[in-house]
Amino acid sequence: MDKNVKVKNNFKEIIFSLSAIIVLITIVVAISFAAFNYLGTGEKANTINSGIINMSYSEPDNGINLVNALPISDEQGKLLSGSLNVFDFTIEAEIVGNATINYAITAVKGESTVDDSAIKVYLTKVNNNLESVVLEPTKISNLSVTTGSESYQPSSGEFILFNDSITNSITDNYRLRMWVSDDYTISNGGTYTLRVNVYGTSPAL
């Protein structure tokens, strides 16, 4: 074979080999870059934001009591006023980042001598002395009860007055009223006590 032809063939093989190596390096670099970008995106997506939820109230205890109360109508109950007849409290939630807070207002029965079916509760939200209804007059016996597995993580056996999810910081003022239902016969008076709790949690994104 002619030396010139052989040199040309060897040169072509070298060029082909170099071209193949360059293509292979390019593919490896491209794959590595794609993997780096994917991992970076994943790290950002795993960022967990949180929120804070607090409850404050204007009474010495976080609850409301009925002592020797007589049955009244819903119309009368919704107009109850004064520190002995209503329980005012405030929920403040501070959102950090793009968080969602699941929260619930619950009530726990304290020492009582009257049946749950005898007592009605009525929850409103107060804004500039104007009230909007959150929970219509409802018998305690008809309220849902927590199981302990809810996302807002309450104890089990608590009566649910209200629950919601929020994505913005809030300061909400609530007013709870409680009375003896007018369809209940009570002869010697009695007592009924509710303690109000607020639970909140920010689920992981």
C-alpha positions as CSV (number, residue, x, y, z in Angstrom):
1,M,0.0,0.0,0.0
2,D,1.2,3.5,-0.8
3,K,2.6,5.2,2.3
4,N,0.7,8.4,1.6
5,V,-2.6,6.4,1.4
6,K,-1.7,4.7,4.7
7,V,-0.9,8.0,6.4
8,K,-4.2,9.5,5.2
9,N,-6.1,6.5,6.5
10,N,-4.3,6.7,9.9
11,F,-5.1,10.4,10.0
12,K,-8.7,9.8,9.3
13,E,-8.9,7.2,12.1
14,I,-7.3,9.6,14.5
15,I,-9.7,12.4,13.6
16,F,-12.7,9.9,13.9
17,S,-11.5,8.7,17.3
18,L,-11.0,12.3,18.5
19,S,-14.4,13.3,17.3
20,A,-15.9,10.3,19.1
21,I,-14.1,11.2,22.3
22,I,-15.3,14.8,22.1
23,V,-18.9,13.8,21.5
24,L,-18.7,11.4,24.5
25,I,-17.2,14.1,26.7
26,T,-20.0,16.5,25.6
27,I,-22.7,13.9,26.4
28,V,-21.2,13.2,29.9
29,V,-21.0,16.9,30.7
30,A,-24.5,17.5,29.5
31,I,-25.8,14.6,31.6
32,S,-23.9,15.8,34.7
33,F,-25.2,19.4,34.2
34,A,-28.8,18.1,33.9
35,A,-28.4,16.0,37.1
36,F,-27.0,19.0,38.9
37,N,-29.9,21.2,37.9
38,Y,-32.4,18.5,39.0
39,L,-30.8,18.0,42.4
40,G,-30.7,21.8,42.9
41,T,-34.4,22.1,42.1
42,G,-35.2,19.2,44.5
43,E,-33.3,20.9,47.3
44,K,-35.3,24.1,46.9
45,A,-38.6,22.2,46.7
46,N,-37.8,20.5,50.1
47,T,-37.7,23.8,52.0
48,I,-40.3,23.7,54.8
49,N,-42.0,26.9,55.9
50,S,-43.8,27.2,59.2
51,G,-46.3,29.4,61.0
52,I,-47.2,30.4,64.5
53,I,-50.6,30.4,66.1
54,N,-51.6,31.9,69.4
55,M,-54.7,32.3,71.5
56,S,-55.4,35.1,74.0
57,Y,-58.6,35.9,76.0
58,S,-59.9,38.6,78.2
59,E,-61.3,36.5,81.0
60,P,-59.4,34.9,84.0
61,D,-60.1,31.4,82.6
62,N,-60.3,30.1,79.0
63,G,-63.9,29.0,79.2
64,I,-67.5,29.8,80.0
65,N,-69.8,28.5,82.7
66,L,-73.5,28.2,83.2
67,V,-74.8,28.1,86.8
68,N,-78.4,27.7,87.6
69,A,-79.4,29.0,84.2
70,L,-82.9,28.8,82.9
71,P,-83.9,27.7,79.4
72,I,-84.1,30.5,76.8
73,S,-84.9,30.7,73.1
74,D,-82.2,31.0,70.4
75,E,-83.3,34.6,69.8
76,Q,-82.6,35.4,73.5
77,G,-79.4,33.4,73.6
78,K,-77.9,35.2,70.6
79,L,-78.3,38.5,72.4
80,L,-76.6,37.5,75.6
81,S,-74.0,40.0,76.7
82,G,-71.7,40.7,79.6
83,S,-68.7,38.9,81.1
84,L,-70.8,36.2,82.7
85,N,-72.7,35.4,79.6
86,V,-70.1,35.5,76.8
87,F,-66.5,34.5,76.3
88,D,-64.3,36.6,74.1
89,F,-61.0,35.4,72.8
90,T,-58.5,36.3,70.0
91,I,-56.6,34.1,67.6
92,E,-53.4,35.5,66.1
93,A,-51.6,33.6,63.4
94,E,-48.3,34.6,61.9
95,I,-47.5,33.1,58.5
96,V,-43.8,32.7,57.7
97,G,-43.1,32.1,54.0
98,N,-45.6,30.3,51.8
99,A,-47.1,28.3,54.7
100,T,-50.6,27.1,55.3
101,I,-51.9,26.8,58.8
102,N,-54.7,24.3,59.6
103,Y,-56.4,25.4,62.8
104,A,-59.4,24.5,64.9
105,I,-61.4,26.0,67.8
106,T,-62.5,23.3,70.1
107,A,-64.3,23.0,73.4
108,V,-63.7,20.6,76.3
109,K,-66.5,19.8,78.7
110,G,-65.6,20.5,82.4
111,E,-67.5,19.6,85.5
112,S,-71.1,19.6,84.6
113,T,-74.5,18.4,85.9
114,V,-76.5,19.0,82.8
115,D,-76.6,16.8,79.7
116,D,-74.9,17.8,76.4
117,S,-78.3,17.8,74.7
118,A,-79.5,20.6,77.0
119,I,-76.8,23.1,76.1
120,K,-76.5,25.3,73.0
121,V,-73.4,27.2,71.8
122,Y,-73.2,30.1,69.4
123,L,-69.9,31.3,68.0
124,T,-69.4,34.7,66.2
125,K,-66.5,36.7,64.8
126,V,-66.3,40.3,66.1
127,N,-65.0,43.1,63.9
128,N,-65.5,46.7,65.0
129,N,-68.4,45.7,67.3
130,L,-70.1,44.0,64.4
131,E,-70.6,40.2,64.7
132,S,-70.7,37.6,61.9
133,V,-71.9,34.1,62.5
134,V,-69.3,31.3,62.6
135,L,-71.4,28.6,64.2
136,E,-75.2,28.9,64.4
137,P,-76.9,27.9,67.7
138,T,-76.1,24.2,68.0
139,K,-76.5,21.7,70.8
140,I,-73.3,20.4,72.2
141,S,-74.6,16.8,71.5
142,N,-74.8,17.7,67.8
143,L,-71.2,18.9,67.4
144,S,-68.5,16.8,65.8
145,V,-65.9,15.4,68.1
146,T,-62.2,15.2,67.4
147,T,-60.5,11.8,67.0
148,G,-57.0,12.9,67.7
149,S,-55.9,12.2,64.1
150,E,-56.9,15.6,62.5
151,S,-54.2,17.6,60.8
152,Y,-54.3,20.3,63.4
153,Q,-53.4,17.7,66.1
154,P,-55.9,18.1,68.9
155,S,-56.6,15.7,71.7
156,S,-59.4,13.2,71.1
157,G,-62.9,13.8,72.4
158,E,-63.0,17.6,72.0
159,F,-66.1,19.3,70.5
160,I,-65.3,21.1,67.2
161,L,-66.6,24.6,67.1
162,F,-64.8,25.7,64.0
163,N,-61.9,24.8,61.8
164,D,-60.2,26.5,58.8
165,S,-57.0,26.8,56.8
166,I,-55.3,30.1,56.3
167,T,-52.4,31.3,54.2
168,N,-52.1,34.9,55.5
169,S,-51.4,36.3,58.9
170,I,-54.6,37.1,60.8
171,T,-55.9,38.5,64.1
172,D,-59.5,37.3,64.6
173,N,-61.7,38.2,67.5
174,Y,-64.3,35.6,68.5
175,R,-67.3,35.6,70.9
176,L,-68.8,32.4,72.4
177,R,-72.2,32.3,73.9
178,M,-73.8,29.3,75.7
179,W,-77.3,28.8,77.1
180,V,-79.8,26.1,78.1
181,S,-82.0,25.1,75.2
182,D,-85.7,26.0,75.5
183,D,-86.8,22.5,74.7
184,Y,-85.1,21.1,77.8
185,T,-86.9,20.8,81.1
186,I,-84.8,21.7,84.1
187,S,-86.2,21.7,87.6
188,N,-83.4,22.3,90.1
189,G,-80.9,24.3,88.0
190,G,-77.5,22.9,87.2
191,T,-74.1,23.7,85.9
192,Y,-72.2,23.3,82.6
193,T,-68.6,24.2,81.9
194,L,-66.7,24.5,78.6
195,R,-63.0,25.2,78.2
196,V,-62.0,26.6,74.8
197,N,-58.8,25.4,73.0
198,V,-57.2,26.4,69.8
199,Y,-54.9,24.1,67.8
200,G,-52.9,25.0,64.8
201,T,-50.3,23.3,62.6
202,S,-48.4,24.0,59.5
203,P,-48.1,20.9,57.3
204,A,-44.8,20.1,55.6
205,L,-44.8,21.1,51.9
